[in-house]
Amino acid sequence: ELDRQHEARLRERELQATEERLYHDGLTGLPNRNRLVADGPSFASPTLFLVNIDHFKQVNDFYGNQIGDQVLLEMKRRMESCASPRHSRLYRLHADEFAIVLSGDLDRDRCIEYGLALHAACTAEPYDVGGQRVRLNASIGISATSGALLEQADMALTEARSHEASVRIYDPSMETMKQYASNLRWIGIIRDALKTDAVFPYYQPIRDNS
């Protein structure tokens, strides 16, 4: 009986450890992208702020990964200072990307206001880590509409980065621009394929089986 209880406790601890790795970021301890996707249906009137550190790879390459990790931990602290624990939740999605979800209806002006305050908190002052003063810039994409929040915020983030803007909020017209960019990309692919004789046409007759 004692052996069975011991095995059960071991299995429970292993399950908890697996869940921790699956849903949490190892460096910051924050919930990760998997957790954000899983949490999505439980949010009430959410607004998603997607924060990407511009050119973060250059920070790692120049200062080293240890300094880069310290920068990320300091950014986490700064973002937490902008977030209300009762009405928001902070995530780390990728190496250079964080997200904050705010609960409750926010109008467009309030979204932009909060996005600018978040941007200032993350970038206005240099990061003093490991004896280095590291200056960062960031881009923020916002989605406050019902539907695919993460995909919409990502489109807004792409728009902000392409225009070197601090903050962009999702607008349905961005869907059209995304499709337009995709069309242009495929036009280029097809033209290159024609130039290099990479297209092979086949003839298949259509017959009346009856």
SEKE-179020 format. One record per residue (C-alpha): chain; residue number from 1; x, y, z; residue in three letters. Coordinates in steps of 0.001 Angstrom, whole numbers, plus 500000, padded with zeros to 6 digits. Last residue first. Example, Ala and Ser with C-alpha at 12.3 -4.5 7.8 and 13.67 -1.06 7.14 Angstrom:
# SEKE-179020
> chaine num xx yy zz residu
> A 2 513670 498940 507140 Ser
> A 1 512300 495500 507800 Ala
***
This chain:
# SEKE-179020
> chaine num xx yy zz residu
> A 210 479466 507363 429371 Ser
> A 209 482991 508152 430553 Asn
> A 208 483013 511498 428749 Asp
> A 207 486680 512342 428502 Arg
> A 206 488765 515290 429688 Ile
> A 205 492318 515088 428338 Pro
> A 204 495238 515755 430687 Gln
> A 203 498051 517926 429332 Tyr
> A 202 500938 518655 431653 Tyr
> A 201 502815 521921 432265 Pro
> A 200 506214 521910 434008 Phe
> A 199 507160 525154 435780 Val
> A 198 510756 525456 437029 Ala
> A 197 511975 526884 433727 Asp
> A 196 514206 529362 435617 Thr
> A 195 512400 532489 434385 Lys
> A 194 508976 530882 434866 Leu
> A 193 509782 529904 438459 Ala
> A 192 511077 533402 439231 Asp
> A 191 507851 534908 437889 Arg
> A 190 505766 532468 439960 Ile
> A 189 507633 533249 443183 Ile
> A 188 507398 537008 442597 Gly
> A 187 503660 536812 441928 Ile
> A 186 503377 534689 445070 Trp
> A 185 504968 537405 447201 Arg
> A 184 502779 540088 445658 Leu
> A 183 499677 538036 446454 Asn
> A 182 500815 537544 450059 Ser
> A 181 501358 541291 450456 Ala
> A 180 497847 541939 449107 Tyr
> A 179 496381 539329 451457 Gln
> A 178 498089 541007 454424 Lys
> A 177 496920 544422 453217 Met
> A 176 493330 543183 452983 Thr
> A 175 493469 541702 456493 Glu
> A 174 494972 544986 457723 Met
> A 173 491780 546727 456583 Ser
> A 172 490027 544979 459491 Pro
> A 171 491887 547274 461927 Asp
> A 170 494165 546109 464707 Tyr
> A 169 495772 548774 466870 Ile
> A 168 499286 550019 466155 Arg
> A 167 501840 551246 468661 Val
> A 166 505428 552503 468623 Ser
> A 165 505611 553031 464867 Ala
> A 164 508517 552036 462619 Glu
> A 163 506035 551668 459714 His
> A 162 506876 547999 459048 Ser
> A 161 507180 547360 462785 Arg
> A 160 503774 548823 463631 Ala
> A 159 502053 546963 460760 Glu
> A 158 503643 543691 461835 Thr
> A 157 502409 544331 465379 Leu
> A 156 498882 545023 464101 Ala
> A 155 498957 541741 462197 Met
> A 154 500209 539958 465335 Asp
> A 153 497408 541544 467365 Ala
> A 152 494913 540118 464870 Gln
> A 151 496439 536636 464993 Glu
> A 150 496473 536654 468798 Leu
> A 149 492938 537992 469172 Leu
> A 148 491297 535576 466738 Ala
> A 147 487704 536610 467307 Gly
> A 146 486211 539547 469164 Ser
> A 145 487981 542848 468740 Thr
> A 144 490445 544642 471010 Ala
> A 143 493680 543690 469270 Ser
> A 142 496855 545660 469889 Ile
> A 141 500307 545487 468311 Gly
> A 140 503272 546974 470133 Ile
> A 139 506775 547682 468838 Ser
> A 138 509835 547959 471040 Ala
> A 137 513054 549936 471273 Asn
> A 136 515914 549071 473536 Leu
> A 135 518867 550786 475161 Arg
> A 134 521372 548673 477063 Val
> A 133 523566 550180 479759 Arg
> A 132 526074 547512 480768 Gln
> A 131 527535 546699 484194 Gly
> A 130 525719 543367 484239 Gly
> A 129 522365 545037 483651 Val
> A 128 521358 548697 483536 Asp
> A 127 518503 548746 480995 Tyr
> A 126 518099 552183 479453 Pro
> A 125 515042 554318 480282 Glu
> A 124 512187 555211 477914 Ala
> A 123 511898 551734 476369 Thr
> A 122 509686 549348 478358 Cys
> A 121 507785 551844 480500 Ala
> A 120 507344 554175 477522 Ala
> A 119 505909 551362 475381 His
> A 118 503483 550389 478133 Leu
> A 117 502319 553995 478478 Ala
> A 116 501891 554174 474691 Leu
> A 115 499849 550955 474665 Gly
> A 114 497703 552186 477577 Tyr
> A 113 496817 555375 475722 Glu
> A 112 496255 553514 472443 Ile
> A 111 493863 551094 474122 Cys
> A 110 492089 553917 475967 Arg
> A 109 491573 555772 472696 Asp
> A 108 490177 552658 470991 Arg
> A 107 487642 551898 473709 Asp
> A 106 488414 549359 476411 Leu
> A 105 485866 546742 477534 Asp
> A 104 487058 544607 480427 Gly
> A 103 489958 542209 480872 Ser
> A 102 493479 543183 479876 Leu
> A 101 495780 540621 478246 Val
> A 100 499490 541437 478211 Ile
> A 99 501844 539772 475754 Ala
> A 98 505607 539388 475525 Phe
> A 97 507939 538829 472584 Glu
> A 96 511719 538667 472219 Asp
> A 95 512478 535009 472944 Ala
> A 94 508876 533983 472282 His
> A 93 505468 534118 473971 Leu
> A 92 506120 535539 477427 Arg
> A 91 502804 536158 479140 Tyr
> A 90 501310 538819 481451 Leu
> A 89 497772 538774 482818 Arg
> A 88 495430 541650 483465 Ser
> A 87 492450 542809 485511 His
> A 86 493203 541930 489141 Arg
> A 85 497002 541906 488829 Pro
> A 84 496939 545442 487353 Ser
> A 83 499658 545746 484741 Ala
> A 82 502081 548611 484189 Cys
> A 81 504537 547542 486930 Ser
> A 80 504363 544000 485549 Glu
> A 79 505643 545336 482231 Met
> A 78 508665 546863 483934 Arg
> A 77 509445 543653 485839 Arg
> A 76 509156 541527 482672 Lys
> A 75 511429 543987 480869 Met
> A 74 513969 543537 483674 Glu
> A 73 513830 539760 483259 Leu
> A 72 514263 540121 479502 Leu
> A 71 517262 542413 479933 Val
> A 70 518827 539930 482344 Gln
> A 69 518416 537186 479747 Asp
> A 68 520104 539344 477112 Gly
> A 67 523003 540028 479490 Ile
> A 66 523499 536261 479844 Gln
> A 65 522967 535715 476123 Asn
> A 64 525889 537911 475090 Gly
> A 63 526315 541678 474782 Tyr
> A 62 526671 542020 471006 Phe
> A 61 524956 538871 469687 Asp
> A 60 522257 538867 472373 Asn
> A 59 521462 542545 471822 Val
> A 58 521549 542025 468042 Gln
> A 57 519012 539223 468404 Lys
> A 56 516736 541721 470182 Phe
> A 55 516356 543729 466988 His
> A 54 513073 545355 468102 Asp
> A 53 511610 543917 471301 Ile
> A 52 508049 542767 470532 Asn
> A 51 505043 543608 472709 Val
> A 50 501605 542126 471881 Leu
> A 49 498806 543897 473752 Phe
> A 48 495588 541849 473828 Leu
> A 47 492248 543312 474866 Thr
> A 46 489788 540909 476479 Pro
> A 45 486010 541217 476909 Ser
> A 44 485925 538377 479485 Ala
> A 43 488768 535879 479030 Phe
> A 42 488010 532183 479640 Ser
> A 41 488052 531145 475963 Pro
> A 40 491626 532435 475526 Gly
> A 39 493270 530712 478489 Asp
> A 38 494409 527703 476429 Ala
> A 37 495916 529945 473734 Val
> A 36 497656 532047 476373 Leu
> A 35 498903 528927 478168 Arg
> A 34 500446 527553 474976 Asn
> A 33 502028 530959 474322 Arg
> A 32 503764 530998 477707 Asn
> A 31 502848 531611 481348 Pro
> A 30 505608 533567 483081 Leu
> A 29 508413 531893 485018 Gly
> A 28 510838 534362 483444 Thr
> A 27 513518 531974 482198 Leu
> A 26 511674 528643 481913 Gly
> A 25 508538 529991 480265 Asp
> A 24 505420 528226 481495 His
> A 23 502645 526076 479975 Tyr
> A 22 504341 522918 478729 Leu
> A 21 507269 522927 481151 Arg
> A 20 504980 523415 484160 Glu
> A 19 502557 520769 482837 Glu
> A 18 505410 518275 482600 Thr
> A 17 506562 519109 486129 Ala
> A 16 503012 518723 487469 Gln
> A 15 502664 515363 485746 Leu
> A 14 505991 514196 487143 Glu
> A 13 504923 515290 490635 Arg
> A 12 501629 513397 490295 Glu
> A 11 503413 510292 489011 Arg
> A 10 505804 510410 491967 Leu
> A 9 502920 510823 494412 Arg
> A 8 501125 507827 492868 Ala
> A 7 504295 505743 493067 Glu
> A 6 504656 506571 496779 His
> A 5 501013 505706 497425 Gln
> A 4 501439 502377 495631 Arg
> A 3 504603 501620 497628 Asp
> A 2 502794 502432 500900 Leu
> A 1 500000 500000 500000 Glu
***
